C-alpha cells in the first residue's frame, strides 16, 4: 500500500489497534478521537499509515503522504542513533520530533506535525511505530506572519536614515513614507485600494494625504470628524473607534469611494489620546475584512500616525533651526561690518581730496549696506526672497515669459509684490492676490469665460483661508492641465499639499527663501511652448 493510504490493518471505527486506549474503552476512545479537531495517525517502520482518525483521513493524499514520510524519518533517526551508540540513561534515541510545518498543495492551508514513539510497539527496529499528531495552524500562521509584518512595517515607517533624510526636503520624505504605506498596506491587508485622511485643525476637514486605487471624485467629498452625516470616516474620526462595513449596500454610514466597493475597513490614526485622522481600506468583495484584519489595521494605523508625527516634527525643527542659524549669522557679522564702516569713514576723512580713493571708499560703504540688506533678507527666513536687487534691475521682456497670463497667490505682502514686479518686468501679464480664496475666484471666472485663461499659477501653500492644494485642485478643475508652482517656507507643508498635488501632476515646488532666478527658471520650464493663439488681452 502507498504511504499515506489506509492498508488492511486500519481500524476504520477509530479505535487504535495495538495502541493503549483510554480506560473508558474502545468505543469511548473512538468517539473522542472522531470528535476532536486534531489529526492522529500511526505509521510503521516501512512508512505505511496503518491507522488514522477521521480528521486525519480527511486530509488530501499529498499531505498524508508527507506525514507518513516524516514519521518514518523519525523512526529511521531513532534506529540510526541506536546503531551508533551504546544506549545509556543519558544517551537515548529521541522520543519525539517536531513540530514540523507542512502545507497543502495549493499553499492555502498549513499544518503542524509532531511525531512521538508509539509506546505500545517495539522501541527500535522493524516493528517500531510512530504516532503523528496533526493540527491546522493556518490561522495561527497567518496571525504570526501579520505580526511579523506589522513589526517590520512599524520599524520601517519610523526608520530614518540620517544621510538620506538630510538630503531630502519635506516633499521627498513624505513620498518615501507614502510608498512604504502603500507597500505594507498591500502586504498586511492584501488590498491596494485605500485612503489616508488627516484632520486639518484649521478647516476642521479630514483631508486626503495619501490614496491608492481610488477615483478622483473622493477629493470632492468634504468630510468632517462628526458621527452623523459624514460617512464612516467621519464616524471613526469622531469616536476614535474602528469600523468594518461588511456590505456597503446595507450600511447607511457608507459614502461612495471605490467604484463598485462592497465592503470597507476604517481605522483611526491615533497618537496617544488624539485622533490625527483615519485610514480607509475598501474592497470589491463583500465581507472582505475580518476581526483579525481590524486588529492588524489598528496597529498599522498607530505606526502611520507616529511616522507622520515624526515627519512633522522634523519639518518644524528644520524650520526653527534654519531661522535660528540665519539670525545668529546676522548677529555675528554685524560687529565686523560696523568696524568696516568706521574704517571707511576714517579713510574718507584723510583721502577726501583724491577722487579715485573716494570712489573706492564709497564702494566699500555700498557693499556693507548690501551685505546688511541681504543678511536681513536671509534672517527673515520664509518671509523674504533672495537675489531681489539683481532681478528687479532687469526690465527687458523675456521671450518665454512676455505676454503670458500668470496668477500669483501669497499672503506675504513683500513676496507677492516682488514676484509680481519681477514677472511684469519680463513682460508677463500678472494678477496678484493675497489669499487662496481670491485665487480660486479668479480661476472659476476663467472657467466661466469672464476672464482670460491663465497659463501658469504660482501659489503659496500656507495661506489663512485656502491652502496650496486647494488652489492646485481648483486650477485642475477650472483650467485642466495648466501648470502650478507651489511655494512654502523651509519645506513646511502642514496640509501635505505637496504630496497630494504631486500625485496629480504637480509641476514644481520652491522652498523659501529661494533665489528669484530659481523661480524664473521654473516659470520658463512650466510655461507651454509658444504656438497657437495668444491669450486674450485683459479687458
C-alpha positions as CSV (number, residue, x, y, z in Angstrom):
1,X,0.0,0.0,0.0
2,X,1.3,3.5,-0.8
3,X,2.4,5.7,2.1
4,X,-0.4,7.8,3.3
5,X,-3.1,5.3,2.4
6,X,-5.1,3.1,4.8
7,X,-4.0,-0.5,4.5
8,X,-5.7,-3.6,5.7
9,X,-4.6,-3.0,9.3
10,X,-6.6,0.2,9.5
11,X,-9.3,0.2,12.1
12,X,-11.9,2.4,10.4
13,X,-14.0,2.6,13.5
14,X,-11.5,4.9,15.1
15,X,-10.0,2.5,17.6
16,X,-6.2,2.3,17.8
17,X,-5.3,-1.4,17.3
18,X,-2.3,-2.3,19.3
19,X,-2.1,1.1,21.0
20,X,-3.1,1.6,24.6
21,X,-6.5,3.2,24.8
22,X,-8.1,5.3,27.5
23,X,-9.6,3.4,30.3
24,X,-13.1,4.1,29.2
25,X,-12.8,1.5,26.4
26,X,-12.5,1.5,22.6
27,X,-16.0,3.0,21.9
28,X,-15.4,6.0,24.1
29,X,-11.9,6.5,22.7
30,X,-13.2,6.2,19.1
31,X,-15.9,8.8,19.9
32,X,-13.3,11.2,21.4
33,X,-10.8,10.8,18.5
34,X,-13.5,11.3,15.9
35,X,-14.9,14.5,17.6
36,X,-11.7,16.4,18.3
37,X,-10.3,18.9,15.7
38,X,-6.9,17.3,15.7
39,X,-5.5,14.6,13.4
40,X,-3.9,11.4,14.8
41,X,-2.2,8.6,12.9
42,X,0.1,5.6,13.4
43,X,2.9,5.0,10.9
44,X,5.0,1.8,10.8
45,X,8.7,1.4,10.1
46,X,8.1,1.0,6.4
47,X,6.3,4.3,6.2
48,X,2.8,2.9,6.0
49,X,0.0,4.8,7.7
50,X,-1.6,1.8,9.5
51,X,-4.3,3.8,11.3
52,X,-5.7,7.4,11.3
53,X,-8.7,9.0,12.9
54,X,-11.5,10.7,10.9
55,X,-9.8,14.2,10.9
56,X,-6.5,12.8,9.5
57,X,-8.3,10.6,6.9
58,X,-9.9,13.8,5.6
59,X,-6.5,15.3,4.6
60,X,-5.5,15.2,0.9
61,X,-3.3,12.4,-0.2
62,X,-0.2,14.5,-0.7
63,X,-0.4,15.8,2.9
64,X,-1.0,12.3,4.3
65,X,2.0,11.0,2.3
66,X,4.2,13.8,3.7
67,X,3.1,12.9,7.2
68,X,3.9,9.3,6.7
69,X,7.4,10.2,5.3
70,X,8.2,12.4,8.3
71,X,7.1,9.8,10.8
72,X,9.2,7.1,9.0
73,X,12.2,9.5,9.0
74,X,11.7,9.9,12.8
75,X,11.8,6.1,13.2
76,X,14.9,6.0,11.0
77,X,16.6,8.6,13.1
78,X,15.9,6.6,16.2
79,X,17.3,3.5,14.6
80,X,20.4,5.3,13.3
81,X,21.0,6.8,16.7
82,X,20.9,3.4,18.4
83,X,23.3,1.8,15.9
84,X,25.9,4.4,16.5
85,X,25.9,4.5,20.3
86,X,25.6,2.1,23.2
87,X,22.3,3.2,24.8
88,X,22.7,4.5,28.3
89,X,20.5,6.6,30.7
90,X,21.8,9.8,29.2
91,X,22.2,8.7,25.6
92,X,18.8,7.6,24.4
93,X,17.2,8.0,20.9
94,X,14.9,11.0,20.6
95,X,11.4,10.3,21.9
96,X,9.8,13.0,19.7
97,X,10.4,15.0,16.6
98,X,8.9,18.3,15.6
99,X,6.9,20.4,15.4
100,X,7.2,20.4,11.6
101,X,5.3,22.7,9.3
102,X,3.5,21.2,6.3
103,X,1.3,22.8,3.7
104,X,-1.4,21.7,1.3
105,X,-0.6,21.5,-2.4
106,X,-2.2,24.9,-3.1
107,X,-0.4,26.6,-0.2
108,X,-3.7,27.8,1.3
109,X,-3.7,25.5,4.4
110,X,-0.8,24.8,6.8
111,X,-0.4,22.0,9.3
112,X,1.9,21.3,12.2
113,X,3.1,17.7,12.7
114,X,4.6,16.3,15.9
115,X,6.0,12.7,15.9
116,X,6.3,10.5,19.0
117,X,7.2,6.9,19.6
118,X,4.3,4.6,19.9
119,X,4.8,3.2,23.4
120,X,2.8,0.0,22.6
121,X,5.3,-1.0,19.8
122,X,8.9,-2.0,19.8
123,X,11.2,0.9,20.8
124,X,13.6,0.3,17.8
125,X,13.5,-1.9,14.8
126,X,11.2,-3.3,12.1
127,X,8.2,-3.4,14.4
128,X,8.6,0.1,15.8
129,X,5.8,2.6,15.1
130,X,5.3,6.3,15.4
131,X,2.3,8.4,16.4
132,X,1.7,11.6,14.4
133,X,-0.3,14.5,15.8
134,X,-1.5,17.0,13.1
135,X,-3.0,20.4,13.8
136,X,-4.3,23.0,11.3
137,X,-2.2,26.1,12.0
138,X,-3.4,28.2,9.1
139,X,-5.0,30.9,11.3
140,X,-2.1,30.9,13.8
141,X,0.4,31.1,11.0
142,X,-1.4,34.0,9.3
143,X,-1.5,35.8,12.7
144,X,2.2,35.2,13.2
145,X,3.0,36.5,9.7
146,X,0.8,39.5,10.2
147,X,2.5,40.3,13.5
148,X,5.9,40.0,11.9
149,X,4.8,42.2,9.0
150,X,3.4,44.7,11.5
151,X,6.6,44.8,13.4
152,X,8.6,45.2,10.2
153,X,6.2,47.9,9.0
154,X,6.4,49.8,12.2
155,X,10.2,49.7,12.2
156,X,10.4,50.7,8.5
157,X,7.9,53.6,8.8
158,X,9.8,55.3,11.6
159,X,13.3,54.3,10.5
160,X,15.2,57.4,9.4
161,X,18.4,57.0,7.5
162,X,20.3,60.1,8.7
163,X,22.2,60.7,5.4
164,X,19.2,60.0,3.2
165,X,16.8,62.2,5.3
166,X,19.3,65.0,5.5
167,X,19.3,65.3,1.7
168,X,15.5,65.2,1.3
169,X,13.1,68.0,1.5
170,X,9.7,67.6,3.2
171,X,8.0,66.6,-0.1
172,X,10.6,63.8,-0.7
173,X,10.4,62.5,2.8
174,X,6.6,62.2,2.6
175,X,6.9,60.5,-0.8
176,X,9.1,57.8,0.8
177,X,6.6,57.4,3.6
178,X,3.8,57.1,1.1
179,X,5.5,54.3,-0.8
180,X,6.1,52.4,2.4
181,X,2.5,52.8,3.5
182,X,1.2,51.5,0.1
183,X,3.6,48.5,0.1
184,X,2.8,47.4,3.7
185,X,-0.9,48.1,3.3
186,X,-0.9,45.6,0.5
187,X,1.2,43.0,2.3
188,X,-0.7,43.4,5.5
189,X,-4.4,43.6,4.4
190,X,-3.9,42.4,0.8
191,X,-5.8,45.4,-0.7
192,X,-4.5,48.2,-2.8
193,X,-7.5,50.5,-2.6
194,X,-7.1,52.8,0.4
195,X,-7.0,56.4,1.5
196,X,-5.4,58.2,4.5
197,X,-7.1,61.4,5.7
198,X,-5.6,63.8,8.2
199,X,-7.5,66.3,10.3
200,X,-6.9,69.9,9.2
201,X,-7.3,71.7,12.5
202,X,-7.9,75.0,10.8
203,X,-10.7,74.0,8.5
204,X,-11.9,71.0,10.6
205,X,-11.9,68.8,7.5
206,X,-10.5,65.3,7.1
207,X,-8.2,66.0,4.1
208,X,-6.6,63.3,1.8
209,X,-2.9,62.9,2.2
210,X,-2.3,59.5,0.6
211,X,-4.5,57.4,-1.6
212,X,-4.1,54.4,-3.9
213,X,-6.6,53.0,-6.4
214,X,-9.4,55.3,-5.5
215,X,-11.2,57.6,-8.1
216,X,-10.5,61.4,-8.1
217,X,-14.2,62.0,-7.1
218,X,-13.4,61.3,-3.5
219,X,-11.5,64.6,-3.4
220,X,-14.8,66.4,-3.8
221,X,-16.2,64.9,-0.6
222,X,-16.0,67.3,2.4
223,X,-15.7,65.0,5.4
224,X,-15.7,66.3,8.9
225,X,-14.9,64.3,12.2
226,X,-18.6,64.0,13.1
227,X,-20.6,60.9,13.9
228,X,-23.6,62.0,11.8
229,X,-23.8,62.7,8.1
230,X,-20.1,62.3,7.4
231,X,-19.9,58.7,6.5
232,X,-17.8,56.0,8.1
233,X,-14.7,58.1,8.0
234,X,-16.3,60.9,9.9
235,X,-17.8,58.5,12.5
236,X,-14.4,56.8,13.1
237,X,-12.6,60.2,13.5
238,X,-15.3,61.4,15.9
239,X,-15.5,58.3,18.0
240,X,-11.9,57.0,17.7
241,X,-13.2,53.5,17.1
242,X,-12.6,51.3,14.0
243,X,-15.4,50.2,11.8
244,X,-16.0,47.2,9.5
245,X,-18.6,47.7,6.8
246,X,-19.4,44.2,5.6
247,X,-22.0,45.2,3.0
248,X,-22.0,48.8,1.7
249,X,-25.4,48.5,0.2
250,X,-26.9,47.8,3.7
251,X,-24.9,50.4,5.6
252,X,-26.3,53.9,5.9
253,X,-22.9,55.3,7.0
254,X,-21.1,54.4,3.8
255,X,-20.2,57.2,1.4
256,X,-19.1,56.5,-2.2
257,X,-15.4,55.7,-2.5
258,X,-14.0,52.9,-4.7
259,X,-16.2,52.3,-7.7
260,X,-18.0,49.0,-7.1
261,X,-16.9,48.8,-3.5
262,X,-18.8,46.2,-1.5
263,X,-17.1,46.3,1.9
264,X,-14.6,48.5,3.8
265,X,-12.5,48.7,6.9
266,X,-11.8,52.1,8.5
267,X,-9.5,52.7,11.5
268,X,-8.4,55.8,13.4
269,X,-4.8,57.2,13.2
270,X,-4.3,57.7,16.9
271,X,-1.4,59.4,18.6
272,X,-1.7,58.9,22.4
273,X,-5.3,60.1,23.1
274,X,-5.6,62.3,19.9
275,X,-7.1,61.2,16.6
276,X,-5.0,62.6,13.8
277,X,-7.1,61.2,11.0
278,X,-8.3,57.9,9.5
279,X,-7.2,55.1,7.2
280,X,-9.9,53.6,5.0
281,X,-9.5,50.4,3.0
282,X,-12.1,49.2,0.5
283,X,-12.7,46.0,-1.3
284,X,-14.8,45.0,-4.3
285,X,-15.7,41.8,-2.4
286,X,-18.4,41.7,0.2
287,X,-17.4,40.7,3.8
288,X,-13.7,41.0,2.8
289,X,-12.5,42.1,6.2
290,X,-12.2,40.0,9.4
291,X,-11.8,40.9,13.0
292,X,-8.2,39.8,12.6
293,X,-7.8,42.4,9.8
294,X,-9.3,45.0,12.0
295,X,-6.7,44.3,14.8
296,X,-3.8,44.4,12.4
297,X,-5.0,47.6,10.7
298,X,-5.4,49.3,14.1
299,X,-1.8,48.6,15.0
300,X,-0.6,49.6,11.5
301,X,-2.5,52.8,11.8
302,X,-0.8,53.7,15.0
303,X,2.6,53.2,13.2
304,X,1.4,55.5,10.4
305,X,0.3,58.2,13.0
306,X,3.7,58.0,14.7
307,X,5.6,58.3,11.4
308,X,3.6,61.3,10.2
309,X,4.0,63.0,13.6
310,X,7.8,62.4,13.4
311,X,8.0,64.0,9.9
312,X,6.0,67.0,11.1
313,X,8.4,67.4,14.0
314,X,11.4,67.2,11.6
315,X,9.9,69.9,9.3
316,X,9.2,72.1,12.3
317,X,12.6,71.5,13.7
318,X,14.3,72.3,10.4
319,X,12.3,75.5,10.0
320,X,13.2,76.6,13.5
321,X,16.8,75.7,13.2
322,X,17.2,77.5,9.8
323,X,15.7,80.7,11.2
324,X,17.8,80.5,14.4
325,X,21.0,79.9,12.4
326,X,20.3,82.7,10.0
327,X,19.6,85.1,12.9
328,X,22.8,84.0,14.6
329,X,24.9,84.6,11.5
330,X,23.4,88.1,11.1
331,X,24.3,88.9,14.7
332,X,27.8,87.6,14.3
333,X,28.6,89.6,11.2
334,X,27.0,92.8,12.5
335,X,30.0,93.9,14.5
336,X,32.7,93.3,11.8
337,X,30.6,95.2,9.3
338,X,30.3,98.1,11.7
339,X,34.1,98.1,12.0
340,X,34.5,98.2,8.2
341,X,32.2,101.2,8.1
342,X,34.2,103.0,10.8
343,X,37.4,102.3,8.9
344,X,35.9,103.6,5.7
345,X,34.8,106.8,7.4
346,X,38.3,107.3,8.8
347,X,39.7,106.8,5.3
348,X,37.1,109.2,4.0
349,X,38.5,112.0,6.2
350,X,42.1,111.6,5.1
351,X,41.5,110.9,1.5
352,X,38.7,113.2,0.6
353,X,40.9,115.1,-1.9
354,X,41.6,112.0,-4.1
355,X,38.5,111.2,-6.3
356,X,39.7,107.7,-7.1
357,X,40.2,106.8,-3.4
358,X,36.9,108.4,-2.6
359,X,35.2,106.2,-5.2
360,X,36.6,103.1,-3.6
361,X,35.6,104.2,-0.2
362,X,32.0,104.8,-1.4
363,X,32.0,101.3,-3.0
364,X,33.0,99.8,0.4
365,X,30.2,101.6,2.1
366,X,27.7,100.4,-0.6
367,X,28.9,96.8,-0.3
368,X,28.5,96.9,3.5
369,X,24.9,98.2,3.1
370,X,24.2,95.5,0.5
371,X,25.5,92.8,2.9
372,X,23.3,94.2,5.7
373,X,20.2,94.1,3.5
374,X,20.9,90.6,2.3
375,X,21.5,89.4,5.8
376,X,18.2,90.9,6.8
377,X,16.5,89.1,3.9
378,X,18.1,85.8,4.9
379,X,17.3,86.1,8.6
380,X,13.7,86.9,7.7
381,X,13.5,83.3,6.5
382,X,10.3,82.4,4.6
383,X,9.1,86.0,4.7
384,X,11.6,87.1,2.1
385,X,13.3,86.1,-1.2
386,X,16.9,86.2,-2.3
387,X,18.6,87.9,-5.3
388,X,15.8,90.5,-5.5
389,X,18.0,93.5,-6.4
390,X,19.6,91.9,-9.4
391,X,16.2,90.5,-10.6
392,X,14.5,93.9,-10.2
393,X,17.2,95.7,-12.1
394,X,16.4,93.6,-15.2
395,X,13.5,95.1,-17.2
396,X,13.8,93.6,-20.6
397,X,11.0,91.3,-21.9
398,X,11.8,87.6,-21.6
399,X,10.7,85.8,-24.8
400,X,9.5,82.8,-22.8
401,X,7.5,84.9,-20.3
402,X,6.3,88.0,-22.2
403,X,2.5,88.3,-22.7
404,X,1.8,85.2,-20.7
405,X,-1.0,85.3,-18.2
406,X,0.2,84.3,-14.7
407,X,-1.7,84.2,-11.4
408,X,0.2,84.7,-8.1
409,X,-1.2,84.0,-4.7
410,X,0.7,84.7,-1.4
411,X,-0.4,86.2,1.9
412,X,3.0,87.8,2.5
413,X,2.9,91.4,1.0
414,X,6.6,91.6,0.2
415,X,6.8,88.3,-1.5
416,X,3.8,88.7,-3.7
417,X,4.9,92.3,-4.6
418,X,8.4,91.1,-5.6
419,X,7.2,88.1,-7.6
420,X,4.6,90.3,-9.4
421,X,7.1,93.0,-10.2
422,X,9.8,90.7,-11.4
423,X,7.4,88.8,-13.8
424,X,5.9,92.1,-15.0
425,X,9.4,93.5,-15.7
426,X,9.9,90.5,-18.1
427,X,6.6,91.2,-19.9
428,X,4.2,88.9,-18.2
429,X,0.5,89.8,-17.6
430,X,0.3,89.2,-13.8
431,X,-2.7,89.1,-11.5
432,X,-1.6,89.1,-7.8
433,X,-3.9,88.1,-4.9
434,X,-3.3,87.9,-1.2
435,X,-5.2,84.7,-0.4
436,X,-6.2,81.3,-1.8
437,X,-9.9,82.1,-1.9
438,X,-9.4,85.1,-4.2
439,X,-7.1,82.9,-6.4
440,X,-9.9,80.3,-6.7
441,X,-12.4,83.0,-7.6
442,X,-10.2,84.1,-10.5
443,X,-9.8,80.5,-11.7
444,X,-13.6,80.0,-11.6
445,X,-14.1,83.3,-13.5
446,X,-11.7,81.9,-16.2
447,X,-13.7,78.7,-16.4
448,X,-16.9,80.8,-17.0
449,X,-15.2,82.8,-19.7
450,X,-15.3,86.0,-17.7
451,X,-11.5,86.4,-17.5
452,X,-8.6,85.4,-19.8
453,X,-7.3,81.9,-19.0
454,X,-4.1,81.8,-17.0
455,X,-1.1,79.8,-18.4
456,X,0.6,79.4,-15.1
457,X,-0.4,79.6,-11.4
458,X,2.2,80.4,-8.6
459,X,0.8,79.8,-5.1
460,X,2.0,79.7,-1.6
461,X,1.0,76.6,0.3
462,X,0.3,78.0,3.8
463,X,-2.4,80.7,3.5
464,X,-5.0,81.8,6.0
465,X,-8.1,80.5,4.1
466,X,-7.4,78.1,1.3
467,X,-4.2,76.1,1.1
468,X,-1.9,75.4,-1.8
469,X,-3.5,72.1,-2.6
470,X,-6.9,73.7,-2.9
471,X,-5.6,76.3,-5.3
472,X,-3.9,73.5,-7.3
473,X,-7.1,71.4,-7.3
474,X,-9.2,74.4,-8.4
475,X,-6.7,75.0,-11.3
476,X,-7.1,71.4,-12.4
477,X,-10.9,71.7,-12.2
478,X,-11.1,75.1,-14.0
479,X,-8.2,75.1,-16.4
480,X,-7.2,71.5,-16.9
481,X,-3.5,70.8,-17.0
482,X,-2.3,74.4,-16.6
483,X,0.9,74.1,-14.6
484,X,1.1,75.2,-10.9
485,X,4.2,76.1,-8.9
486,X,3.8,75.8,-5.2
487,X,5.9,77.7,-2.6
488,X,6.5,77.0,1.1
489,X,8.8,78.2,3.9
490,X,11.7,75.8,4.7
491,X,9.6,72.9,3.3
492,X,6.8,73.5,5.8
493,X,3.6,71.9,4.5
494,X,1.0,71.5,7.3
495,X,-1.7,70.2,5.0
496,X,0.6,67.9,3.0
497,X,-0.4,69.8,-0.2
498,X,2.8,68.9,-1.9
499,X,2.3,65.2,-1.7
500,X,-1.4,65.4,-2.7
501,X,-0.6,67.7,-5.7
502,X,2.4,65.7,-6.8
503,X,0.2,62.6,-7.1
504,X,-1.9,64.6,-9.6
505,X,0.9,66.0,-11.7
506,X,2.2,68.9,-9.7
507,X,4.9,70.9,-11.7
508,X,7.4,72.2,-9.1
509,X,7.9,73.3,-5.5
510,X,10.0,76.1,-4.2
511,X,11.2,76.3,-0.7
512,X,11.5,79.8,0.8
513,X,13.8,81.7,1.0
514,X,14.7,80.9,-2.6
515,X,16.6,82.8,-5.3
516,X,14.3,84.8,-7.6
517,X,16.3,83.4,-10.5
518,X,15.2,79.9,-9.5
519,X,11.6,81.0,-9.7
520,X,12.2,82.4,-13.2
521,X,13.8,79.1,-14.3
522,X,10.8,77.2,-13.1
523,X,8.4,79.6,-14.7
524,X,10.2,79.3,-18.1
525,X,10.2,75.5,-17.8
526,X,6.5,75.4,-16.8
527,X,5.0,77.6,-19.4
528,X,3.9,75.8,-22.5
529,X,5.8,76.4,-25.7
530,X,4.7,79.2,-28.0
531,X,2.2,78.2,-30.6
532,X,-1.4,78.8,-31.5
533,X,-3.3,81.8,-30.4
534,X,-2.1,84.2,-27.8
535,X,-4.2,84.7,-24.6
536,X,-6.8,87.4,-25.0
537,X,-6.0,90.8,-23.8
538,X,-7.2,92.0,-20.4
539,X,-10.4,93.8,-20.5
